[in-house]
Amino acid sequence: MRACFSRGCAGYGFRSLPATAQAVAAFLSHEAETGRATSTIGRRLAAIRYAHKLAGVDDPTEDEAVHAVMKGIRRRGDMAVTPKAAATVDILTAMLMNVPPGLAGKRDKALLALGFAGAFRRSELVALDVADLREDAEGLRVLVRRSKTDQEGKGVEKAIPFGRFVKPVALVRDWLDSAGITEGPVFRPVSRSGRVRGPNVGAAHNIPD
């Protein structure tokens, strides 16, 4: 069975997002003890880093304790770590399952899933507008108006599939519908009282804090 970060965190009594450096270090040590290859552990560490970056929370993988654990794992002499590996589906799926319920949770799920499916930079996700989303028979078309890879400034359109496990299209639609967002920025702050900040949100969410 493939171990996942959220399951490991649950065993230690930690949260997986945002995670502490202690949780990450314990997870990596457990993976090494069960015989995981260094390359596999490296991919899972990259997945944790990627998820925290998209969520806009502090990255626990930069802590010295985590670096020390990874240094010890690399000394085992097996396969080299891939330094910039993309988030793996099993890790991301586990993290999505562990996102707290509520409107903010729906936003975070949509953010993580869309970011993973389209390999978006965080700056690109934050800049997305509802008008940049276009549904089609195969999923969703997302127009990135400004990107570091778009030297001519013409915009880049990315195709997002429905997906079998992560399901980014469904999660984005659930967030927009639940938040009552029909135009303007796609991803917006949500107050503790459940109020979506920004223009044109549903009346049900315009509740004073």
NUNULO-432631 format. One record per residue: x negated, y, z of N, C-alpha, C, O in turn; residue number from 0. Coordinates in Angstrom, 3 decimals. Atoms other than C-alpha are relative to their C-alpha. Example, Ala and Ser with C-alpha at 12.3 -4.5 7.8 and 13.67 -1.06 7.14 Angstrom:
// residues 2
NODE         nX         nY         nZ        caX        caY        caZ         cX         cY         cZ         oX         oY         oZ     n
NODE     -0.890     -1.190      0.000    -12.300     -4.500      7.800     -0.900      1.200      0.000     -1.936      1.181      0.665     0
NODE      0.820     -1.190     -0.060    -13.670     -1.060      7.140      0.770      1.090      0.730      0.261      2.198      0.899     1
This chain:
// residues 209
NODE         nX         nY         nZ        caX        caY        caZ         cX         cY         cZ         oX         oY         oZ     n
NODE     -0.847     -1.186      0.000      0.000      0.000      0.000     -0.888      1.244      0.000     -1.912      1.276      0.682     0
NODE      0.798     -1.211      0.118     -1.294      3.480     -0.884      0.315      0.939      1.165      1.442      1.407      1.327     1
NODE     -0.194     -0.902     -1.145     -1.818      5.581      2.229      0.236      1.411     -0.496     -0.316      1.801     -1.525     2
NODE     -0.275     -1.382      0.393     -0.507      9.141      2.041     -0.262      0.909      1.188     -0.221      0.479      2.341     3
NODE      0.385     -0.945     -1.036     -1.421     12.244      3.966      1.103      0.230      1.024      0.840      0.234      2.226     4
NODE     -1.079     -0.290     -0.956      1.984     12.954      5.485      0.246     -1.181      0.939      0.539     -0.987      2.119     5
NODE     -0.184      1.180     -0.841      2.294      9.376      6.744     -1.123     -0.097      1.030     -0.905     -0.472      2.182     6
NODE      1.118      0.006     -0.922     -1.156      9.622      8.247      0.172      1.047      1.087     -0.126      0.800      2.256     7
NODE     -0.225     -1.066     -0.973     -0.268     12.926      9.904      1.040     -0.421      1.034      0.895     -0.155      2.227     8
NODE     -1.056      0.445     -0.911      2.881     11.396     11.368     -0.569     -0.962      1.039     -0.172     -0.942      2.204     9
NODE      0.604      0.952     -0.922      0.772      8.639     12.892     -0.827      0.666      1.083     -0.938      0.161      2.201    10
NODE      0.799     -0.737     -0.972     -1.440     11.197     14.596      0.804      1.079      0.724      0.301      1.712      1.652    11
NODE     -0.826     -1.024     -0.620      1.440     13.511     15.517     -0.280      1.394     -0.517     -0.020      2.379      0.174    12
NODE      0.314     -1.288      0.583      0.298     16.292     13.164      0.993      0.357     -1.100      1.691     -0.508     -1.628    13
NODE     -0.753     -0.445      1.169      2.098     18.387     10.557     -0.906     -0.100     -1.222     -2.123      0.051     -1.115    14
NODE      0.809      0.111      1.212      0.985     17.919      6.954     -0.052      1.301     -0.791     -0.951      1.489     -1.611    15
NODE      0.010     -1.271      0.715      1.890     21.406      5.687      0.719      1.065      0.820      1.938      0.995      0.977    16
NODE      1.459     -0.093      0.079      0.414     23.562      6.960     -0.668     -0.973      0.954     -0.171     -1.239      2.048    17
NODE      0.725      0.973     -0.807     -2.105     21.096      8.289     -1.163      0.665      0.722     -1.655      1.708      0.290    18
NODE      1.175     -0.485     -0.717     -4.870     21.655     10.803     -1.228     -0.723     -0.534     -1.121     -1.782     -1.153    19
NODE      1.248      0.642      0.404     -8.504     20.873     10.111     -0.148     -1.344      0.708     -0.686     -2.295      0.140    20
NODE      0.069      1.250     -0.772     -8.246     18.205     12.819      0.803     -1.094     -0.691      0.371     -2.245     -0.761    21
NODE     -0.838      0.980      0.688     -5.420     16.506     10.925     -0.671     -0.500     -1.267     -0.654     -1.698     -1.549    22
NODE      0.656      0.376      1.255     -7.334     16.532      7.642     -1.213     -0.888      0.284     -1.415     -1.905     -0.380    23
NODE      1.192      0.785     -0.332    -10.528     15.245      9.231      0.380     -1.407      0.452     -0.269     -2.381      0.070    24
NODE     -0.448      1.309     -0.479     -8.646     12.423     10.976      0.495     -0.852     -1.165      0.225     -2.052     -1.225    25
NODE     -0.517      0.715      1.158     -6.908     11.485      7.729     -1.143     -0.529     -0.875     -1.119     -1.681     -1.306    26
NODE      1.128      0.414      0.835    -10.169     11.389      5.765     -0.777     -1.142      0.654     -1.190     -2.090     -0.013    27
NODE      0.709      1.063     -0.715    -11.845      9.289      8.437      0.761     -1.319     -0.089      0.165     -2.378     -0.289    28
NODE     -0.825      1.198      0.091     -8.942      6.844      8.406     -0.098     -0.612     -1.397     -0.210     -1.830     -1.536    29
NODE      0.113      0.493      1.376     -9.111      6.582      4.598     -1.332     -0.712     -0.211     -1.386     -1.761     -0.853    30
NODE      1.314      0.613      0.149    -12.828      5.829      4.779     -0.074     -1.341      0.730     -0.655     -2.303      0.229    31
NODE      0.026      1.230     -0.802    -12.333      3.211      7.495      0.784     -1.136     -0.653      0.472     -2.310     -0.450    32
NODE     -0.789      1.028      0.678     -9.743      1.400      5.381     -0.624     -0.434     -1.316     -0.076     -1.287     -2.014    33
NODE      0.724      0.430      1.190    -12.254      1.127      2.525      0.302      0.754     -1.271     -0.057      0.296     -2.355    34
NODE     -0.261     -0.785      1.204    -11.039      3.812      0.150     -1.306      0.464     -0.628     -2.262      0.791      0.074    35
NODE      1.182     -0.481      0.715    -13.559      4.782     -2.521     -0.168      1.497      0.228      0.811      2.214      0.434    36
NODE      0.270     -1.427     -0.187    -15.230      8.169     -2.143      0.755      0.837     -1.018      1.251      1.916     -0.692    37
NODE     -0.707     -0.743      1.042    -13.679      9.262     -5.431      1.481      0.151      0.337      2.068      1.208      0.105    38
NODE     -1.417     -0.048     -0.387    -10.181      8.412     -4.163      0.209      0.986      1.141      1.153      1.775      1.117    39
NODE     -0.102     -0.918     -1.129    -10.739     10.275     -0.904     -0.184      1.438     -0.481      0.487      2.353     -0.003    40
NODE      0.220     -1.338      0.548    -12.053     13.236     -2.878      1.230      0.539     -0.708      1.551      1.722     -0.596    41
NODE     -1.220     -0.438      0.698     -8.918     13.344     -5.012      1.083      0.378      1.006      1.820      1.341      0.799    42
NODE     -1.029     -0.294     -1.006     -6.714     13.265     -1.928     -0.321      1.279      0.771      0.576      2.032      1.151    43
NODE      0.391     -1.259     -0.623     -8.707     16.033     -0.311      0.344      1.171     -0.918      0.811      2.211     -0.455    44
NODE     -0.334     -1.050      0.967     -8.260     18.081     -3.492      1.506      0.243     -0.044      1.951      1.377     -0.220    45
NODE     -1.455     -0.132     -0.005     -4.524     17.400     -3.372      0.471      0.826      1.190      1.361      1.667      1.065    46
NODE     -0.349     -0.761     -1.207     -4.314     18.733      0.180     -0.356      1.467     -0.193      0.423      2.354      0.156    47
NODE      0.441     -1.373      0.258     -6.286     21.823     -0.827      0.945      0.697     -0.968      1.314      1.854     -0.762    48
NODE     -0.870     -0.560      1.039     -4.082     22.375     -3.890      1.368      0.363      0.570      1.903      1.430      0.268    49
NODE     -1.321     -0.240     -0.574     -0.830     22.102     -1.931     -0.005      1.214      0.928      0.930      2.014      0.915    50
NODE      0.086     -1.141     -0.911     -1.973     24.592      0.712     -0.201      1.302     -0.764      0.317      2.345     -0.366    51
NODE      0.219     -1.194      0.816     -3.135     27.029     -1.953      1.309      0.469     -0.612      1.612      1.663     -0.598    52
NODE     -1.276     -0.366      0.608      0.227     26.933     -3.711      0.980      0.526      1.037      1.762      1.433      0.750    53
NODE     -0.921     -0.420     -1.052      2.092     27.325     -0.434     -0.403      1.335      0.624      0.364      1.933      1.379    54
NODE      0.449     -1.278     -0.520      0.024     30.401      0.387     -0.350     -0.015      1.478     -0.215      0.999      2.163    55
NODE      0.379      0.120     -1.407     -1.157     29.113      3.768     -1.497     -0.296      0.102     -2.133     -0.659     -0.888    56
NODE      1.433      0.211     -0.204     -4.641     28.763      5.268     -0.415     -1.402     -0.421      0.283     -2.381     -0.155    57
NODE      0.507      1.275      0.512     -6.706     26.010      3.675     -0.851     -0.691      1.059     -1.958     -0.237      1.346    58
NODE      0.759      0.692     -1.046     -7.820     23.536      6.367     -1.205     -0.768     -0.532     -2.085     -1.156      0.237    59
NODE      1.091      0.787      0.566    -10.158     21.758      3.951     -1.322      0.758     -0.009     -2.373      0.164     -0.251    60
NODE      1.225     -0.799     -0.022    -12.665     24.623      4.226     -0.668     -0.002      1.369     -1.741      0.578      1.538    61
NODE      0.555      0.029     -1.351    -13.266     23.953      7.909     -1.272     -0.848      0.050     -1.400     -1.839     -0.669    62
NODE      1.267      0.713     -0.117    -16.744     22.797      8.938      0.188     -1.448      0.432     -0.591     -2.319      0.047    63
NODE     -0.239      1.375     -0.456    -15.283     19.714     10.627      0.356     -0.900     -1.184     -0.080     -2.049     -1.258    64
NODE     -0.380      0.765      1.192    -13.759     18.582      7.338     -1.214     -0.216     -0.901     -1.411     -1.306     -1.437    65
NODE      1.224      0.134      0.801    -17.008     19.277      5.474     -0.925     -1.072      0.574     -1.541     -1.842     -0.164    66
NODE      0.875      0.972     -0.650    -18.893     17.200      8.020      0.486     -1.431     -0.248     -0.315     -2.331     -0.497    67
NODE     -0.561      1.330      0.246    -16.532     14.241      7.595     -0.259     -0.430     -1.444     -0.667     -1.564     -1.697    68
NODE      0.210      0.329      1.413    -16.762     14.395      3.793     -1.476     -0.268     -0.286     -1.808     -1.124     -1.106    69
NODE      1.435      0.222      0.188    -20.547     14.630      3.989     -0.380     -1.415      0.414     -1.167     -2.084     -0.255    70
NODE      0.259      1.357     -0.461    -20.607     11.411      5.987      0.564     -1.041     -0.944     -0.054     -2.082     -1.162    71
NODE     -0.628      0.938      0.933    -18.240      9.704      3.546     -0.831     -0.131     -1.272     -0.992     -1.230     -1.801    72
NODE      0.804      0.027      1.229    -20.402     10.662      0.558     -1.289     -0.803      0.177     -1.837     -1.336     -0.788    73
NODE      1.238      0.736     -0.264    -23.399      9.044      2.227      0.172     -1.508     -0.123     -0.806     -2.254     -0.077    74
NODE     -0.228      1.451      0.100    -21.758      5.637      1.849     -0.563     -0.568     -1.285     -0.792     -1.772     -1.397    75
NODE      0.655      0.443      1.225    -23.201      5.509     -1.644      0.893     -0.582     -1.067      0.387     -1.172     -2.021    76
NODE     -0.843      0.528      1.070    -20.133      4.543     -3.659      0.267      1.105     -1.022     -0.567      1.996     -1.181    77
NODE     -0.274     -0.908      1.102    -18.476      6.523     -6.465      0.006      1.455      0.458      0.423      1.767      1.574    78
NODE      0.077     -1.424     -0.324    -19.015     10.283     -6.560      1.377      0.626      0.030      2.299      0.186     -0.657    79
NODE     -1.262     -0.719     -0.107    -16.257     12.673     -5.605      0.195      0.897     -1.199     -0.754      1.524     -1.670    80
NODE     -0.340     -0.969      1.039    -14.501     14.606     -8.343      0.342      1.304      0.693      1.361      1.364      1.380    81
NODE     -0.164     -1.197     -0.807    -14.808     18.173     -6.990      1.262      0.800     -0.231      1.756      1.438      0.698    82
NODE     -1.174     -0.815      0.280    -11.828     19.776     -8.716      1.159     -0.842     -0.525      1.896     -0.410     -1.411    83
NODE     -1.062      0.887      0.469     -9.450     16.848     -9.160      1.362      0.604      0.299      1.551      1.259      1.324    84
NODE     -1.349     -0.520     -0.202     -5.780     17.744     -9.576      0.717     -0.800      1.083      0.320     -1.919      1.407    85
NODE     -0.783      0.694     -1.019     -3.233     16.830     -6.925      0.604     -1.267     -0.590      1.149     -1.238     -1.694    86
NODE     -0.565      1.245      0.484     -2.156     13.210     -7.274      1.477     -0.059      0.354      1.913      0.534      1.341    87
NODE     -1.441      0.036     -0.166      1.528     12.395     -7.567      0.414     -0.568      1.349      1.366     -0.082      1.960    88
NODE     -0.405      0.613     -1.264      1.639     10.182     -4.481     -0.169      0.961      1.174      0.682      1.014      2.062    89
NODE      0.219     -0.970     -1.073      0.153     12.873     -2.229      1.031      1.115     -0.073      1.606      1.495      0.946    90
NODE     -0.957     -1.097      0.146      2.380     15.614     -3.647      1.405     -0.453      0.378      2.134      0.274      1.052    91
NODE     -1.322      0.519     -0.341      5.487     13.441     -3.363      0.164     -0.121      1.507      1.214      0.217      2.054    92
NODE     -0.052      0.126     -1.455      4.661     12.709      0.268      0.132      1.359      0.659      0.871      1.500      1.633    93
NODE     -0.080     -1.335     -0.568      4.176     16.403      0.985      1.382      0.618     -0.210      1.907      1.295      0.674    94
NODE     -1.338     -0.527      0.268      7.477     17.313     -0.663      1.013     -0.597      0.973      1.934      0.087      1.420    95
NODE     -0.911      0.666     -0.925      9.226     14.779      1.555     -0.137      0.560      1.415      0.776      0.441      2.231    96
NODE      0.269     -0.479     -1.345      7.665     16.431      4.596      0.247      1.501      0.170      0.037      2.047      1.254    97
NODE     -0.306     -1.428     -0.096      8.665     20.029      3.788      1.253      0.183      0.859      2.239     -0.526      0.659    98
NODE     -1.161     -0.208     -0.877     11.057     21.353      6.470      1.251      0.359     -0.798      1.142      0.953     -1.871    99
NODE     -1.245     -0.319      0.701     14.751     21.680      5.477      0.288      1.496      0.056     -0.386      2.244      0.764   100
NODE     -0.363     -1.409     -0.007     16.407     25.008      4.786     -0.364      0.675     -1.304     -0.978      0.070     -2.183   101
NODE      0.216     -0.739      1.228     16.214     27.689      2.134     -1.484      0.199     -0.300     -1.912      0.062     -1.446   102
NODE      1.441     -0.175      0.202     12.512     28.382      2.651     -0.635     -1.310     -0.446     -1.568     -1.310     -1.249   103
NODE      0.512      1.296      0.408     11.866     24.665      2.317      0.293     -0.295     -1.459     -0.543     -0.857     -2.167   104
NODE     -0.346      0.205      1.416     13.694     24.545     -1.007     -0.912      0.822     -0.901     -1.348      0.361     -1.957   105
NODE      0.930     -0.839      0.769     11.571     27.435     -2.240     -1.381     -0.643     -0.070     -1.991     -0.696     -1.138   106
NODE      1.333      0.588     -0.036      8.361     25.711     -1.128     -0.082     -1.266     -0.846     -1.096     -1.516     -1.497   107
NODE     -0.025      1.200      0.834      9.362     22.452     -2.799     -0.059      0.366     -1.477     -0.801     -0.243     -2.247   108
NODE     -0.010     -0.442      1.393     10.107     24.268     -6.059     -1.363      0.548     -0.396     -1.846      0.294     -1.499   109
NODE      1.309     -0.598      0.261      6.819     26.165     -5.815     -1.063     -1.073     -0.195     -1.847     -1.013     -1.142   110
NODE      0.988      1.071      0.078      4.744     23.044     -5.193      0.196     -0.863     -1.242     -0.758     -1.173     -1.955   111
NODE     -0.284      0.893      1.123      6.483     20.903     -7.805     -0.274      0.665     -1.338     -0.879      0.063     -2.225   112
NODE      0.226     -0.713      1.265      6.430     23.527    -10.554     -1.484      0.269     -0.197     -2.005      0.126     -1.303   113
NODE      1.427     -0.274      0.100      2.840     24.461     -9.777     -0.788     -1.223     -0.416     -1.723     -1.130     -1.212   114
NODE      0.673      1.252      0.354      1.762     20.830    -10.004      0.300     -0.397     -1.447     -0.609     -0.748     -2.200   115
NODE     -0.408      0.457      1.332      3.753     20.032    -13.168     -0.599      0.844     -1.123     -0.920      0.331     -2.196   116
NODE      0.511     -0.884      1.047      2.495     23.062    -15.077     -1.430      0.438      0.199     -1.945      1.235     -0.585   117
NODE      1.379     -0.401     -0.316     -0.974     23.394    -13.520     -0.112      1.522      0.055     -1.045      2.109     -0.494   118
NODE     -0.022     -1.449     -0.093     -0.097     26.992    -12.701     -0.963      0.497      1.074     -1.200     -0.177      2.076   119
NODE      0.706     -0.712     -1.064     -2.310     29.379    -10.790      1.050      0.630      0.896      2.169      0.903      0.461   120
NODE     -0.956     -0.609     -0.920     -0.671     30.847     -7.719      0.456      1.367     -0.507      1.633      1.708     -0.390   121
NODE     -0.351     -1.328      0.506     -0.786     34.325     -9.296      1.033     -0.094     -1.125      1.885      0.784     -1.268   122
NODE     -0.963      0.187      1.088      1.129     32.985    -12.297      1.377     -0.345      0.539      2.387      0.126      0.015   123
NODE     -1.287      0.371     -0.602      3.842     31.452    -10.113      0.675      1.206      0.645      1.880      1.409      0.496   124
NODE     -0.547     -1.177     -0.675      4.277     34.629     -8.079      0.569      0.993     -1.010      1.542      1.688     -0.714   125
NODE     -0.421     -0.961      1.018      4.672     36.655    -11.289      1.201     -0.468     -0.824      1.727      0.301     -1.627   126
NODE     -1.091      0.522      0.819      7.403     34.427    -12.749      1.318      0.724      0.253      1.661      1.046      1.391   127
NODE     -1.322     -0.621     -0.053     10.766     36.018    -13.523      1.011     -1.025     -0.527      0.660     -1.907     -1.311   128
NODE     -1.036      0.917      0.473     14.058     34.203    -14.088      0.079      0.008     -1.521      0.342     -1.022     -2.140   129
NODE     -0.045     -0.117      1.468     13.954     35.486    -17.670     -1.108     -0.795     -0.678     -1.049     -1.044     -1.882   130
NODE      1.113      0.779      0.558     10.717     33.513    -18.132      0.311     -1.491     -0.054     -0.478     -2.269     -0.590   131
NODE     -0.390      1.411     -0.029     12.558     30.208    -17.607      1.043     -0.274     -1.063      2.043      0.436     -1.171   132
NODE     -0.958      0.361      1.052     14.315     28.536    -20.503      0.199     -1.513      0.003     -0.740     -2.273     -0.233   133
NODE     -0.300      1.429     -0.038     16.038     25.172    -20.193      0.108     -0.555     -1.419      0.600      0.117     -2.326   134
NODE     -0.185      0.686      1.282     15.866     22.707    -23.068      0.250     -1.476      0.263      0.314     -1.896      1.418   135
NODE     -0.382      1.408     -0.131     16.638     19.038    -23.720     -1.042     -0.827      0.731     -0.710     -1.864      1.307   136
NODE      1.071      0.789     -0.605     13.271     17.857    -22.393     -0.393      0.489      1.384     -1.261     -0.100      2.030   137
NODE      0.343     -0.507     -1.330     13.170     19.931    -19.217      0.103      1.503      0.082      1.195      2.068      0.016   138
NODE      0.023     -1.447     -0.198     12.109     23.524    -18.794     -1.185      0.598     -0.748     -2.276      0.028     -0.761   139
NODE      1.064     -0.749      0.655     10.085     26.018    -20.813     -0.294      1.225      0.857      0.610      1.997      1.176   140
NODE      0.380     -1.107     -0.879      8.165     28.522    -18.711     -0.990      0.903     -0.718     -2.048      0.459     -1.163   141
NODE      0.865     -0.979      0.655      6.668     31.671    -20.189     -0.888      0.683      1.027     -0.404      1.342      1.947   142
NODE      0.973     -0.686     -0.851      3.510     32.873    -18.479     -0.440      1.244     -0.759     -1.173      1.152     -1.743   143
NODE      0.267     -1.238      0.744      3.247     36.502    -19.527     -1.434      0.465      0.117     -1.972      1.079     -0.804   144
NODE      1.387     -0.390     -0.194     -0.197     37.064    -18.082     -0.787     -1.173      0.554     -0.408     -1.773      1.560   145
NODE      0.814      1.131     -0.425     -2.890     34.442    -17.767     -1.455      0.276     -0.334     -1.754      0.960     -1.313   146
NODE      1.423     -0.178      0.253     -6.681     34.360    -17.536     -0.421     -0.670     -1.304     -1.399     -0.264     -1.932   147
NODE      0.349      0.718      1.224     -6.710     31.951    -20.465      0.630      0.624     -1.235      0.353      0.201     -2.358   148
NODE     -0.678     -0.672      1.118     -4.553     34.255    -22.617     -0.719      1.306     -0.292     -0.298      2.367      0.169   149
NODE      0.839     -1.163      0.245     -7.181     36.653    -23.909      0.699      1.093     -0.811      0.372      2.270     -0.663   150
NODE     -0.676     -0.976      0.847     -4.859     38.352    -26.414      1.248      0.580      0.646      1.857      1.497      0.095   151
NODE     -1.145     -0.543     -0.705     -2.077     38.959    -23.910      1.336     -0.280     -0.659      2.282      0.484     -0.469   152
NODE     -1.247      0.332      0.693      0.611     37.283    -26.023      0.939     -0.843      0.871      2.117     -1.002      0.550   153
NODE     -0.813      0.881     -0.832      1.845     35.038    -23.247     -0.179     -1.453     -0.398     -0.444     -1.758     -1.561   154
NODE      0.148      1.436      0.256      1.663     31.255    -22.933      1.243     -0.715      0.523      1.651     -0.494      1.663   155
NODE     -1.175      0.755     -0.424      4.679     28.935    -22.805     -0.411     -1.419      0.373     -1.109     -2.097     -0.382   156
NODE      0.314      1.347     -0.467      4.393     25.732    -20.795      1.269     -0.838      0.073      2.314     -0.370      0.526   157
NODE     -1.127      0.928     -0.035      6.682     22.722    -21.137     -0.041     -0.792      1.301     -1.047     -1.433      1.607   158
NODE     -0.082      0.716     -1.275      7.804     21.256    -17.801      1.021     -1.132     -0.145      2.203     -0.864     -0.356   159
NODE     -0.928      1.133      0.135      9.325     17.748    -17.974      0.874     -0.159      1.236      0.552      0.364      2.302   160
NODE     -0.880      0.245     -1.140     12.188     16.620    -15.743     -0.736     -0.756      1.106     -0.571     -0.453      2.287   161
NODE      0.791      0.756     -0.964      9.843     14.114    -14.066      0.795     -1.127      0.647      2.000     -1.004      0.866   162
NODE     -0.641      1.151     -0.642     10.591     10.738    -12.474     -0.125      0.035      1.514      0.759     -0.445      2.222   163
NODE      0.255      0.031     -1.437      9.120     11.307     -9.024      0.041      1.400      0.620      0.741      1.620      1.608   164
NODE      0.067     -1.349     -0.557      8.355     14.989     -8.417      1.233      0.831     -0.348      1.709      1.590      0.496   165
NODE     -1.212     -0.670      0.466     11.333     16.369    -10.457     -0.037      1.522      0.183      0.793      2.078      0.903   166
NODE      0.146     -1.449     -0.163     10.197     20.011    -10.757      1.194      0.802     -0.510      1.563      1.809      0.094   167
NODE     -1.129     -0.748      0.567     13.125     21.128    -12.933      1.174      0.027      0.968      1.785      1.074      1.180   168
NODE     -1.110      0.093     -0.947     15.723     19.923    -10.436     -0.279      0.818      1.259      0.629      1.443      1.807   169
NODE      0.350     -0.743     -1.209     13.851     21.485     -7.512      0.054      1.509     -0.229      0.475      2.260      0.650   170
NODE     -0.080     -1.432      0.326     13.560     24.863     -9.243      1.453      0.436     -0.095      1.821      1.496      0.410   171
NODE     -1.421     -0.334      0.136     17.256     24.822    -10.118      0.689      0.014      1.367      1.524      0.879      1.630   172
NODE     -0.594      0.057     -1.335     18.197     23.838     -6.561     -0.358      1.257      0.798      0.488      1.813      1.498   173
NODE      0.434     -1.214     -0.696     16.155     26.752     -5.174      0.749      1.230     -0.517      1.258      2.020      0.278   174
NODE     -0.655     -1.175      0.572     17.631     29.324     -7.567      1.490      0.024      0.332      2.041      1.067      0.683   175
NODE     -1.433      0.071     -0.305     21.196     28.121     -7.044      0.272      0.267      1.476      1.192      1.008      1.822   176
NODE     -0.212     -0.156     -1.438     20.875     27.938     -3.267     -0.274      1.429      0.461      0.383      1.931      1.372   177
NODE      0.367     -1.367     -0.367     19.261     31.385     -3.073      0.875      1.036     -0.698      0.822      2.218     -0.358   178
NODE     -0.841     -0.927      0.732     21.783     32.919     -5.474     -0.785      0.921     -0.916     -0.356      2.042     -1.191   179
NODE      0.856     -0.812      0.863     18.996     34.187     -7.727      0.384     -0.222     -1.463      0.349     -1.347     -1.962   180
NODE     -0.369      0.091      1.414     20.113     34.953    -11.278     -0.895      0.856     -0.890     -0.891      0.698     -2.111   181
NODE      0.941     -0.813      0.768     17.521     37.515    -12.337     -1.077      0.523      0.939     -0.943      0.468      2.162   182
NODE      1.098     -0.508     -0.813     14.275     39.057    -11.188     -0.976     -1.095      0.392     -0.954     -2.175     -0.199   183
NODE      1.033      0.964     -0.403     11.409     37.252     -9.407      0.588     -1.350      0.398      1.617     -1.422      1.070   184
NODE     -0.466      1.349     -0.320     11.803     33.503     -9.109     -0.287     -0.342      1.455      0.595     -0.817      2.171   185
NODE      0.398      0.368     -1.360      9.898     33.034     -5.862     -0.075      1.247      0.882     -0.805      2.196      0.595   186
NODE     -0.124     -1.159     -0.876     10.733     35.406     -3.012     -0.118     -0.415      1.464      0.092     -1.579      1.808   187
NODE      0.072      0.301     -1.430     10.203     35.655      0.742      1.374     -0.338      0.558      2.393      0.170      0.089   188
NODE     -1.233      0.356     -0.698     12.823     34.104      2.998     -0.218      0.270      1.489     -1.171     -0.234      2.082   189
NODE      0.137     -0.329     -1.419     13.355     35.499      6.506      0.360     -1.202      0.855      0.906     -2.185      0.354   190
NODE     -0.299      1.095     -0.914     13.711     33.278      9.555      1.503     -0.240      0.116      1.939     -1.350      0.420   191
NODE     -1.453      0.147     -0.088     17.462     33.950      9.513      0.596     -0.569     -1.285      1.809     -0.760     -1.376   192
NODE     -0.485      0.571      1.249     17.691     32.537      5.983      0.370      1.016     -1.050      1.074      0.694     -2.007   193
NODE     -0.303     -1.039      0.975     17.898     35.819      4.122     -1.080      0.065     -1.067     -2.264      0.155     -0.743   194
NODE      0.932     -0.105      1.111     16.276     35.945      0.676     -0.251      1.468     -0.276      0.689      2.235     -0.485   195
NODE      0.332     -1.391      0.246     14.452     39.190      0.153     -0.208      0.227     -1.491     -0.830     -0.590     -2.171   196
NODE      0.156     -0.307      1.415     14.607     40.827     -3.252      1.325      0.330     -0.631      2.361      0.193      0.021   197
NODE     -1.224     -0.425      0.675     17.165     42.016     -5.818      0.905     -1.149     -0.427      0.445     -2.259     -0.694   198
NODE     -0.993      0.885      0.603     20.342     40.270     -6.905      0.062     -1.387      0.631     -0.024     -2.396     -0.070   199
NODE     -0.183      1.290     -0.657     20.736     37.542     -4.305      1.446     -0.127      0.416      2.163      0.867      0.536   200
NODE     -1.401      0.244     -0.316     24.003     35.940     -3.354      0.427      0.651      1.301     -0.383      0.797      2.216   201
NODE     -0.502     -0.693     -1.190     26.198     37.678     -0.770     -0.142     -0.837      1.257     -0.288     -0.299      2.354   202
NODE      0.093      0.891     -1.158     26.006     34.635      1.488     -1.355      0.118      0.695     -1.496     -0.229      1.868   203
NODE      1.334     -0.094     -0.569     22.311     35.349      2.002     -0.323      1.427      0.425     -1.412      1.666      0.946   204
NODE      0.240     -1.371     -0.390     22.654     39.106      2.614      0.450      0.230      1.437      1.266      1.110      1.714   205
NODE     -0.352     -0.071     -1.406     22.926     38.623      6.343     -1.110      0.727      0.745     -2.274      0.349      0.614   206
NODE      1.034     -0.725     -0.718     21.102     41.105      8.581     -0.801     -0.919      0.922     -0.257     -1.866      1.490   207
NODE      0.850      0.814     -0.891     18.160     39.656     10.539      0.377      0.256      1.448     -0.217     -0.329      2.353   208
